[in-house]
Amino acid sequence: MNVLKLIYRFYILLKPQYGFNIIAIMFRMVGFIFEFIQYKRLKRNDHFVISFFDWYPCLTDKTESTPLDPVYFYQDTWAAKKIFEMKPNHHYDVGSSAKTIGIISQFVPTTMVDIRPVELKLDNLYFTKGSITALPFEDNSIESISSLCVVEHIGLGRYGDPLDQFGSEKAISELVRVTKPGGHIYFTVPVESQNKTYFNGYRSFTNDFLILNFNQCDLVEQKFICGSSLVDSYDIKSNNGIGLFMFRKI
């Protein structure tokens, strides 16, 4: 049974790291076994049991720098900073990273809206089941709302939502509808030199198209993630990036 448990653990751990690249796994495992032998030869710490059957190989973590996704790193910290600065009485989010919204909720009472329930519980974090194309809120009722790298996916079926070629426009319209005059919308999507659909992954948008769809709002701030940098202006020639937008409803 111990051997079967070990094999299963190896499968669960190594498949996300290497897929089915057996050669890469075997190459890294040689180093892993050598380190295990070295570790066993060190002065023994009798407070801990160490056994071959408890191996837990993490073979891709030896990197020279901390691995980070620049999109989520920049957009989430940008949105959190803006929300903390504005100090709304209550913040709402539609579909963004649950980890980020969970942290924000510890500083500002926050309601998450998603088509998929969130099972974990935190003080000051509330959940409402709903679709971004039909938000369960009255017109002009919300002071502060965010949707970070969500709208580009709407209507493409990726997350089990209905197919709809106008899904992104409908989602933006709903965000604007529920925001009260003077309220703020924090919004991020991929930007390019023309609107494109990468079915069924995501859409990308031009700046002009986004501003047009938020025509009931003033643009307070915009920034762009280009590669590994957060910048104030977007080089359209680079033809890829993420736009970060803070709007105020008129």
PAZAPA-4460 file (N, C-alpha, C; in steps of 0.05 Angstrom, whole numbers, plus 32768, in hexadecimal, padded with zeros to 4 digits):
% residues 250
    n_x    n_y    n_z   ca_x   ca_y   ca_z    c_x    c_y    c_z   seq   type   mol
   8010   7FE8   8000   8000   8000   8000   8011   8019   8000     1      M     A
   8028   8019   800F   8039   8030   8010   8045   8036   7FF4     2      N     A
   804C   8021   7FE5   8057   8025   7FCA   8041   8031   7FB8     3      V     A
   8029   8027   7FBA   8013   8032   7FA9   800E   8050   7FB0     4      L     A
   800F   8056   7FCA   800B   8072   7FD2   8021   8083   7FC7     5      K     A
   803A   8079   7FC8   8050   8088   7FBD   804E   808D   7F9F     6      L     A
   8046   8079   7F90   8042   807B   7F73   802C   8090   7F6D     7      I     A
   8016   808E   7F7C   8000   80A1   7F78   800A   80BE   7F7E     8      Y     A
   8019   80C1   7F94   8023   80DC   7F9B   8035   80E7   7F85     9      R     A
   8046   80D6   7F7A   8058   80DE   7F65   8047   80E7   7F4C    10      F     A
   8032   80D9   7F46   8021   80E0   7F2F   8014   80FB   7F34    11      Y     A
   8009   80FF   7F4B   7FFB   8118   7F51   800E   8130   7F51    12      I     A
   8027   812C   7F5B   803A   8141   7F5D   8048   8147   7F42    13      L     A
   8050   8132   7F34   8061   8136   7F1D   8052   813C   7F03    14      L     A
   8039   8133   7F01   802A   8138   7EE9   8027   8156   7EE3    15      K     A
   801F   8167   7EF7   801E   8184   7EF1   8039   8190   7EEB    16      P     A
   804E   8185   7EF6   8069   8190   7EF2   8074   8189   7ED6    17      Q     A
   806F   8170   7ECD   807C   8166   7EB5   8069   815A   7EA1    18      Y     A
   804F   8157   7EA8   803E   8148   7E95   8047   812C   7E93    19      G     A
   804B   8123   7E7B   8054   8107   7E77   8070   8106   7E6C    20      F     A
   8080   811A   7E72   809C   811B   7E69   80AD   8109   7E7B    21      N     A
   80AD   80EF   7E76   80BB   80DB   7E87   80D9   80E1   7E89    22      I     A
   80E5   80E9   7E73   8102   80EE   7E73   8109   8105   7E87    23      I     A
   80F9   811A   7E86   80FE   8131   7E98   80FA   8129   7EB5    24      A     A
   80E6   8119   7EBA   80E1   810F   7ED5   80F8   80FE   7EDF    25      I     A
   8101   80EC   7ECF   8117   80DA   7ED7   8131   80EA   7EDC    26      M     A
   8136   80FE   7ECB   814E   810E   7ECE   814E   811D   7EE9    27      F     A
   8137   812A   7EEF   8135   8138   7F08   8134   8125   7F20    28      R     A
   8129   810E   7F1D   8127   80FB   7F33   8143   80F1   7F3C    29      M     A
   8156   80F0   7F29   8171   80E8   7F31   817C   80FC   7F45    30      V     A
   8179   8116   7F3F   8182   812A   7F52   8173   8129   7F6C    31      G     A
   8159   8124   7F6B   8148   8123   7F82   8152   810C   7F95    32      F     A
   8157   80F4   7F89   8160   80DE   7F99   817C   80E3   7FA5    33      I     A
   818D   80F0   7F96   81A8   80F7   7FA0   81A5   8109   7FB8    34      F     A
   8194   811E   7FB7   8190   8130   7FCD   8184   8122   7FE5    35      E     A
   8172   810F   7FE0   8166   8100   7FF6   817C   80F0   8005    36      F     A
   818E   80E4   7FF6   81A3   80D5   8003   81B5   80E7   8013    37      I     A
   81BB   80FF   8008   81CB   8113   8017   81BD   811B   8031    38      Q     A
   81A3   8120   802E   8193   8128   8045   8193   8113   805B    39      Y     A
   8191   80FA   8053   8191   80E4   8066   81AB   80E2   8075    40      K     A
   81C1   80EA   8069   81DC   80E7   8075   81E2   80FE   8088    41      R     A
   81D1   8113   8088   81D5   8129   809B   81CF   8121   80B7    42      L     A
   81D8   8131   80CA   81D2   812C   80E6   81B4   8128   80EA    43      K     A
   81AB   8113   80F6   818F   810B   80F7   817F   811D   810A    44      R     A
   8168   8126   8102   8155   8134   8113   8140   8120   811B    45      N     A
   8142   8117   8134   8130   8101   813D   8114   810A   8142    46      D     A
   810E   8124   813F   80F2   812E   8142   80E1   8127   8129    47      H     A
   80EE   811F   8113   80DF   811B   80FA   80E6   80FF   80EF    48      F     A
   80D1   80F2   80E5   80D4   80D9   80D7   80DA   80DF   80BA    49      V     A
   80EC   80D1   80AE   80F2   80D4   8091   80F3   80B9   8084    50      I     A
   80E4   80B6   806F   80E1   809B   8062   80DF   809E   8044    51      S     A
   80E9   808B   8036   80E6   8089   8019   80C9   808B   8011    52      F     A
   80B7   8080   8021   809B   807F   801A   808D   809A   801E    53      F     A
   809B   80AE   8029   8090   80C8   802D   809B   80DD   8019    54      D     A
   80A9   80D3   8005   80B4   80E6   7FF1   809D   80F8   7FE6    55      W     A
   80A5   8111   7FE2   8092   8125   7FD7   80A2   8137   7FC3    56      Y     A
   80A8   812C   7FAC   80BB   813A   7F9A   80AE   8153   7F8D    57      P     A
   80BB   816A   7F91   80B4   8183   7F84   80CC   818B   7F73    58      C     A
   80CB   8183   7F59   80E3   8183   7F49   80E7   819C   7F38    59      L     A
   80D4   81AF   7F39   80D6   81C7   7F27   80D8   81E1   7F37    60      T     A
   80DD   81DF   7F51   80DE   81F7   7F62   80F9   8204   7F65    61      D     A
   810E   81F8   7F5A   8129   8203   7F5D   812D   8217   7F46    62      K     A
   8124   8230   7F4B   8127   8245   7F37   8137   825C   7F42    63      T     A
   8144   826B   7F30   8155   8281   7F39   8145   8299   7F42    64      E     A
   812C   829B   7F39   811B   82B1   7F41   8100   82A6   7F48    65      S     A
   80F0   82B6   7F57   80D6   82AE   7F60   80C3   82AD   7F48    66      T     A
   80B7   8296   7F41   80A5   8295   7F2A   808B   82A4   7F30    67      P     A
   8084   82B7   7F20   806C   82C7   7F23   805E   82CB   7F08    68      L     A
   8044   82CB   7F08   8035   82D2   7EF0   8031   82F1   7EF2    69      D     A
   803E   8300   7EE0   803D   831D   7EE2   8021   8328   7EDF    70      P     A
   800F   831A   7ED1   7FF4   8325   7ECD   7FE5   8326   7EE8    71      V     A
   7FE4   830F   7EF6   7FD6   830E   7F0F   7FE4   831E   7F25    72      Y     A
   7FFF   831E   7F24   800F   832D   7F38   8008   834B   7F36    73      F     A
   800A   8356   7F1E   8005   8372   7F1A   7FE8   837A   7F1D    74      Y     A
   7FD6   836C   7F0F   7FBA   8374   7F0F   7FAE   8372   7F2A    75      Q     A
   7FB4   835D   7F39   7FA8   8359   7F53   7FB2   836D   7F68    76      D     A
   7FCC   8373   7F67   7FD7   8387   7F7A   7FCD   83A3   7F72    77      T     A
   7FCB   83A8   7F58   7FC0   83C2   7F4F   7FA4   83C6   7F59    78      W     A
   7F92   83B2   7F55   7F76   83B5   7F5D   7F74   83B7   7F7B    79      A     A
   7F83   83A7   7F8A   7F81   83A8   7FA7   7F89   83C4   7FB1    80      A     A
   7F9F   83CF   7FA6   7FA7   83E9   7FAF   7F92   83FE   7FAA    81      K     A
   7F85   83FD   7F92   7F70   8411   7F8C   7F58   840E   7F9E    82      K     A
   7F50   83F6   7FA4   7F39   83F1   7FB5   7F3F   83FA   7FD2    83      I     A
   7F58   83F5   7FDB   7F5F   83FD   7FF6   7F60   841C   7FF8    84      F     A
   7F6A   8429   7FE3   7F6B   8446   7FE2   7F4F   8452   7FE3    85      E     A
   7F3C   8447   7FD4   7F21   8452   7FD2   7F10   844C   7FEB    86      M     A
   7F17   8437   7FFA   7F09   842F   8013   7EEB   842E   8010    87      K     A
   7EE1   841E   7FFD   7EC3   841B   7FFB   7EB8   840E   8014    88      P     A
   7E9E   8413   8019   7E91   8405   802F   7E8E   83E7   802A    89      N     A
   7E8B   83E0   8011   7E89   83C4   8009   7E92   83C2   7FEC    90      H     A
   7EA2   83AD   7FE7   7EAB   83A9   7FCC   7E9F   838F   7FC0    91      H     A
   7E9A   838F   7FA6   7E90   8378   7F98   7EA4   8370   7F83    92      Y     A
   7EA6   8356   7F7F   7EB7   834C   7F69   7EA9   8336   7F5A    93      D     A
   7EAE   8336   7F3F   7EA1   8322   7F2E   7EB7   8311   7F20    94      V     A
   7EBB   82F9   7F2A   7ECA   82E5   7F1C   7EE8   82E6   7F1E    95      G     A
   7EF3   82F9   7F2E   7F11   82FB   7F30   7F1D   82E5   7F41    96      S     A
   7F37   82E6   7F44   7F45   82D2   7F54   7F3A   82D2   7F71    97      S     A
   7F31   82BA   7F7A   7F26   82B8   7F95   7F3C   82BF   7FAA    98      A     A
   7F55   82B8   7FA5   7F6A   82BD   7FB8   7F6D   82DB   7FBC    99      K     A
   7F6D   82EA   7FA6   7F70   8307   7FA8   7F59   8314   7FB6   100      T     A
   7F41   830C   7FAF   7F29   8318   7FBA   7F26   8310   7FD8   101      I     A
   7F30   82F8   7FDF   7F30   82F1   7FFB   7F41   8303   800C   102      G     A
   7F59   830B   8001   7F6A   831E   800F   7F5D   8339   8011   103      I     A
   7F52   8343   7FFB   7F45   835D   7FFB   7F2F   835E   8010   104      I     A
   7F20   8348   8013   7F0A   8347   8025   7F12   834B   8042   105      S     A
   7F2B   8346   8049   7F35   834A   8064   7F3A   8367   806B   106      Q     A
   7F38   8378   8057   7F3B   8395   805A   7F21   83A4   8053   107      F     A
   7F12   8399   8041   7EF9   83A5   8038   7EE4   838F   8036   108      V     A
   7ECD   8391   8043   7EB8   837C   8040   7EB2   8379   8022   109      P     A
   7EB3   8360   8019   7EB2   835A   7FFC   7E9E   8343   7FF6   110      T     A
   7E8F   8347   7FE1   7E7E   8332   7FD7   7E89   8328   7FBC   111      T     A
   7E8D   830E   7FBA   7E95   8301   7FA1   7E7D   82F7   7F92   112      M     A
   7E7D   82FB   7F78   7E68   82F1   7F66   7E75   82DE   7F52   113      V     A
   7E6A   82C6   7F4F   7E75   82B3   7F3D   7E60   829E   7F36   114      D     A
   7E63   8292   7F1E   7E50   827C   7F17   7E57   8262   7F26   115      I     A
   7E6F   8261   7F32   7E78   824A   7F40   7E7B   8251   7F5E   116      R     A
   7E6E   8242   7F70   7E6F   8249   7F8C   7E8B   8248   7F98   117      P     A
   7E90   8258   7FAC   7EA8   8258   7FBB   7EA2   824A   7FD6   118      V     A
   7EB0   8235   7FDC   7EAA   8224   7FF3   7EB7   822E   800D   119      E     A
   7ECE   823C   800A   7EDD   8244   8021   7ED1   825E   802D   120      L     A
   7ED4   8261   8048   7EC7   8277   8056   7EDC   8289   8063   121      K     A
   7ED6   82A3   8062   7EE6   82B8   806F   7ED4   82CD   807B   122      L     A
   7EDB   82D9   8091   7ECD   82F0   809B   7ECF   8307   8087   123      D     A
   7EBA   8315   8083   7EB9   832C   8070   7EB9   8324   8053   124      N     A
   7EB8   830A   804D   7EB6   8301   8031   7E9C   82F3   802D   125      L     A
   7E8C   82FC   8019   7E72   82F2   8014   7E71   82E8   7FF7   126      Y     A
   7E5F   82D5   7FF2   7E5D   82CA   7FD7   7E40   82CB   7FCD   127      F     A
   7E3D   82D4   7FB4   7E23   82D4   7FA7   7E27   82C6   7F8C   128      T     A
   7E17   82B1   7F87   7E18   82A4   7F6D   7E0A   82B5   7F58   129      K     A
   7E18   82B8   7F41   7E0C   82C8   7F2C   7E1E   82CA   7F14   130      G     A
   7E13   82D2   7EFE   7E21   82D4   7EE5   7E28   82F2   7EDF   131      S     A
   7E3F   82F7   7ED4   7E47   8312   7ECE   7E36   831E   7EB8   132      I     A
   7E28   830E   7EA9   7E16   8319   7E94   7DFA   831E   7E9E   133      T     A
   7DF5   8317   7EB8   7DDB   831D   7EC4   7DDF   831F   7EE2   134      A     A
   7DED   8334   7EEB   7DF4   8337   7F07   7DDC   833A   7F18   135      L     A
   7DDB   832D   7F30   7DC4   832D   7F41   7DC2   8346   7F53   136      P     A
   7DC6   835E   7F47   7DC5   8377   7F56   7DB5   838C   7F47   137      F     A
   7DAA   839F   7F56   7D9A   83B4   7F4A   7DAC   83C8   7F3B   138      E     A
   7DA0   83D7   7F29   7DAE   83ED   7F1B   7DB9   8400   7F2F   139      D     A
   7DD1   840B   7F29   7DDD   8421   7F38   7DDE   841B   7F56   140      N     A
   7DE6   8402   7F5E   7DE4   83FB   7F7A   7DFF   83F5   7F87   141      S     A
   7E15   83F4   7F77   7E2F   83EB   7F82   7E43   8401   7F81   142      I     A
   7E51   8405   7F97   7E65   841A   7F99   7E80   8413   7F8D   143      E     A
   7E87   83F9   7F8E   7EA2   83F1   7F86   7EA0   83D4   7F7C   144      S     A
   7EAA   83D0   7F63   7EA8   83B5   7F58   7EC1   83AF   7F47   145      I     A
   7ECA   8397   7F46   7EE1   838F   7F36   7EDB   8376   7F26   146      S     A
   7EE9   8373   7F10   7EE8   835A   7F01   7F03   8359   7EF2   147      S     A
   7F15   8348   7EFB   7F31   8348   7EF2   7F36   832F   7EE0   148      L     A
   7F3C   8335   7EC7   7F41   8320   7EB3   7F2B   830B   7EB3   149      C     A
   7F12   8315   7EB1   7EFB   8304   7EB0   7EEB   8308   7E96   150      V     A
   7EE6   8321   7E8F   7ED3   8327   7E7A   7EDD   831C   7E5F   151      V     A
   7EF7   8318   7E5B   7F00   830D   7E42   7EF8   82F0   7E3D   152      E     A
   7EEF   82E2   7E52   7EE8   82C6   7E50   7ECA   82C2   7E4B   153      H     A
   7EBA   82D7   7E4F   7E9D   82D3   7E50   7E92   82CC   7E34   154      I     A
   7E82   82B6   7E33   7E75   82AF   7E1A   7E85   829B   7E09   155      G     A
   7E9C   8292   7E13   7EAC   8280   7E03   7EAA   8263   7E0D   156      L     A
   7E9A   825E   7E21   7E95   8243   7E2B   7EAB   8237   7E3C   157      G     A
   7EC0   8246   7E40   7ED7   823A   7E4E   7ED0   8231   7E6B   158      R     A
   7EBF   8240   7E78   7EB9   823A   7E94   7E9C   8230   7E97   159      Y     A
   7E92   8225   7E81   7E77   821A   7E82   7E61   822E   7E7D   160      G     A
   7E68   8247   7E76   7E54   825C   7E70   7E4A   8259   7E54   161      D     A
   7E31   8263   7E4E   7E26   8261   7E33   7E37   826F   7E1E   162      P     A
   7E38   8264   7E07   7E46   8271   7DF1   7E37   828A   7DE9   163      L     A
   7E46   82A0   7DE5   7E3A   82BA   7DDE   7E50   82CC   7DD3   164      D     A
   7E4D   82D3   7DBA   7E62   82E4   7DAD   7E62   8300   7DB8   165      Q     A
   7E4D   8308   7DC7   7E4C   8323   7DD3   7E4F   8321   7DF2   166      F     A
   7E5B   830B   7DFB   7E5D   8307   7E18   7E6C   831C   7E26   167      G     A
   7E82   8326   7E1B   7E93   833A   7E28   7E84   8355   7E2A   168      S     A
   7E77   835C   7E14   7E68   8375   7E15   7E51   8375   7E29   169      E     A
   7E44   835E   7E2B   7E2E   835B   7E3F   7E39   835C   7E5B   170      K     A
   7E50   8350   7E5F   7E5C   8351   7E7A   7E64   836D   7E82   171      A     A
   7E70   837C   7E70   7E77   8398   7E76   7E5E   83A8   7E7C   172      I     A
   7E49   83A5   7E6C   7E30   83B3   7E70   7E25   83AE   7E8C   173      S     A
   7E27   8395   7E95   7E1D   838F   7EB0   7E2D   839C   7EC6   174      E     A
   7E48   839C   7EC3   7E59   83A9   7ED6   7E52   83C7   7ED9   175      L     A
   7E4D   83D3   7EC2   7E46   83F0   7EC2   7E2A   83F4   7ECE   176      V     A
   7E17   83E3   7EC7   7DFB   83E5   7ED0   7DF9   83E6   7EEE   177      R     A
   7E07   83D3   7EFB   7E03   83D0   7F19   7E14   83E5   7F29   178      V     A
   7E27   83F2   7F1C   7E37   8406   7F2A   7E28   8420   7F2D   179      T     A
   7E28   842B   7F45   7E1A   8444   7F4A   7E2B   845C   7F3F   180      K     A
   7E1E   8472   7F37   7E2D   848A   7F2F   7E42   8492   7F44   181      P     A
   7E5A   8496   7F3C   7E70   849C   7F4E   7E7E   8483   7F58   182      G     A
   7E73   846C   7F52   7E80   8453   7F5A   7E96   844B   7F47   183      G     A
   7EA7   8438   7F50   7EBF   8431   7F41   7EBE   8414   7F37   184      H     A
   7EC9   8411   7F1F   7ECC   83F6   7F13   7EE9   83F1   7F0E   185      I     A
   7EF3   83DA   7F17   7F0F   83D2   7F13   7F0E   83BA   7F00   186      Y     A
   7F1C   83BD   7EE9   7F17   83AB   7ED3   7F31   83A6   7EC4   187      F     A
   7F36   838C   7EBE   7F4E   8385   7EAE   7F47   8371   7E99   188      T     A
   7F53   8374   7E81   7F4F   8362   7E6B   7F68   8362   7E59   189      V     A
   7F6C   834E   7E48   7F82   8350   7E34   7F7C   8366   7E1F   190      P     A
   7F91   8373   7E17   7F8F   8388   7E02   7FA1   8382   7DEB   191      V     A
   7F98   838A   7DD3   7FA7   8387   7DBB   7FA1   839E   7DA8   192      E     A
   7FAB   839C   7D90   7FA7   83B1   7D7C   7F8C   83AD   7D6E   193      S     A
   7F7F   8396   7D71   7F64   8392   7D66   7F55   837D   7D78   194      Q     A
   7F3B   837E   7D78   7F2B   836B   7D87   7F2E   8350   7D7B   195      N     A
   7F34   833C   7D8C   7F37   8320   7D82   7F2A   830D   7D95   196      K     A
   7F21   82F6   7D8A   7F17   82E0   7D9A   7F2A   82C8   7D96   197      T     A
   7F35   82BF   7DAC   7F46   82A7   7DAD   7F35   8291   7DB9   198      Y     A
   7F24   8285   7DA8   7F10   8272   7DB2   7F1E   8258   7DBC   199      F     A
   7F16   824D   7DD2   7F03   8257   7DE6   7F12   8261   7DFF   200      N     A
   7F2A   826C   7DFA   7F3A   8276   7E10   7F32   8292   7E1A   201      G     A
   7F33   82A6   7E08   7F2E   82C1   7E11   7F2B   82D3   7DF9   202      Y     A
   7F22   82EC   7DFE   7F22   8301   7DEA   7F36   8316   7DF2   203      R     A
   7F3F   8326   7DDE   7F50   833D   7DE4   7F42   8355   7DD7   204      S     A
   7F48   836D   7DE1   7F39   8385   7DDB   7F4C   839C   7DD5   205      F     A
   7F42   83AF   7DC5   7F50   83C8   7DC1   7F48   83DC   7DD7   206      T     A
   7F59   83EF   7DDD   7F52   8403   7DF0   7F39   8412   7DE9   207      N     A
   7F37   841A   7DCF   7F20   842A   7DC6   7F06   841A   7DCA   208      D     A
   7F06   8400   7DC5   7EEE   83F0   7DC8   7EE6   83F0   7DE5   209      F     A
   7EF9   83ED   7DF7   7EF2   83EC   7E14   7EE7   8406   7E1D   210      L     A
   7EF4   841C   7E16   7EEA   8437   7E1E   7ECE   843B   7E14   211      I     A
   7EC8   8432   7DFB   7EAE   8435   7DF0   7E99   8426   7E00   212      L     A
   7EA0   840E   7E09   7E8D   83FE   7E18   7E89   8408   7E35   213      N     A
   7E9C   8418   7E3F   7E99   8425   7E59   7E91   8442   7E55   214      F     A
   7E81   8448   7E41   7E7B   8464   7E3B   7E6A   8472   7E50   215      N     A
   7E60   8464   7E64   7E52   8471   7E7A   7E65   8477   7E91   216      Q     A
   7E7F   8473   7E8C   7E93   8476   7EA1   7EA9   8489   7E99   217      C     A
   7EB6   8495   7EAC   7ECF   84A3   7EA7   7EE6   8490   7EAD   218      D     A
   7EFB   8491   7E9D   7F13   8481   7EA2   7F24   8490   7EB6   219      L     A
   7F28   8484   7ECD   7F38   8490   7EE3   7F55   848A   7EDF   220      V     A
   7F5B   8470   7ED9   7F77   8468   7ED6   7F78   8450   7EC4   221      E     A
   7F8E   844E   7EB5   7F93   8436   7EA5   7FB1   8430   7EA6   222      Q     A
   7FB7   8417   7EA9   7FD3   840E   7EA8   7FD3   83F4   7E97   223      K     A
   7FEB   83EB   7E90   7FEE   83D4   7E7F   8004   83C2   7E89   224      F     A
   7FFE   83A8   7E87   8013   8394   7E8D   801E   838B   7E72   225      I     A
   8037   8390   7E6D   8044   8388   7E54   805C   8377   7E5B   226      C     A
   805A   835D   7E55   806F   834B   7E5D   8071   834A   7E7B   227      G     A
   8087   8351   7E87   808B   8350   7EA4   808B   836C   7EB0   228      S     A
   8080   8380   7EA2   8080   839B   7EAC   8064   83A7   7EAE   229      S     A
   8060   83B8   7EC1   8047   83C7   7EC4   804D   83E4   7EBB   230      L     A
   803F   83ED   7EA6   8046   8406   7E9A   802D   8418   7E97   231      V     A
   8032   8432   7E92   801C   8445   7E91   8010   8447   7E75   232      D     A
   801F   843F   7E60   8014   8441   7E45   801A   8427   7E36   233      S     A
   800A   8421   7E22   800B   8408   7E14   8016   840B   7DF9   234      Y     A
   802B   83FC   7DF2   8037   83FD   7DD7   8027   83EA   7DC6   235      D     A
   8016   83F5   7DB5   8004   83E4   7DA5   8013   83D1   7D92   236      I     A
   802D   83D8   7D8C   803D   83C6   7D7B   8044   83AC   7D89   237      K     A
   8044   83AC   7DA4   804A   8393   7DB2   8033   837F   7DAF   238      S     A
   801B   8389   7DAA   8004   8379   7DA2   7FFD   8363   7DB7   239      N     A
   8004   8368   7DD0   7FFB   8356   7DE5   7FFF   8364   7E00   240      N     A
   7FED   8361   7E12   7FF0   836D   7E2C   7FD5   836A   7E3B   241      G     A
   7FD5   8374   7E53   7FBD   8374   7E64   7FB8   8391   7E6C   242      I     A
   7F9F   839B   7E67   7F98   83B6   7E6F   7F8A   83B6   7E8A   243      G     A
   7F93   83C9   7E9B   7F87   83CC   7EB5   7F78   83E7   7EB5   244      L     A
   7F5E   83E7   7EBB   7F4E   83FE   7EB9   7F3E   8404   7ED2   245      F     A
   7F3F   841D   7EDB   7F2E   8426   7EF1   7F1A   843A   7EE6   246      M     A
   7F01   8434   7EE7   7EEC   8446   7EDD   7EDB   8451   7EF4   247      F     A
   7ED1   8469   7EF0   7EBD   8474   7F02   7EA3   8479   7EF3   248      R     A
   7E8D   846E   7EFC   7E74   8472   7EEE   7E6A   848E   7EF1   249      K     A
   7E62   8499   7EDB   7E58   84B5   7EDA   7E3C   84B7   7EE6   250      I     A
***
